[in-house]
Amino acid sequence: MAKILVVDDEPGLRLLYAAELEDEGYDVVTAEDCATAAAALEKEVIDLVVLDIQIKQESGLEMLQKIVKERSGLPVILCSAYNCYKDDFSSWLADAYVVKSSNLDELKSEVARLVKK
């Protein structure tokens, strides 16, 4: 069973993503900020990260750069309410980019695709 780390500062979204991904058969760990996410990455064996871009006053894009540098090969899905970040070169480090929506089909599809790799 793949373990997914969901990083988002909105408690409702963390719970929704965790519930939906657990229903798909994944083990889910959540983090509300970059420090908690970094601790989870050190403590847990994570197979994929779903990462918000704006996390409180922190940058998910900076977190993405750290993950790529320290955990090369760990797939990351950027998940943002803003489509404009697709044009930011640092977002291109991610394996997928999903715009937040009430329909989680795209997110689930990308998770399934990347976990199979």
Secondary structure, 3 states (H helix, E strand, C coil): CCEEEEECCCHHHHHHHHHHHHHCCCEEEEECCHHHHHHHHHHCCCCEEEEECEECCEEHHHHHHHHHHHCCCCCEEEEECCHHHHHCHHHHHCCEEEECCCCCHHHHHHHHHHHHC
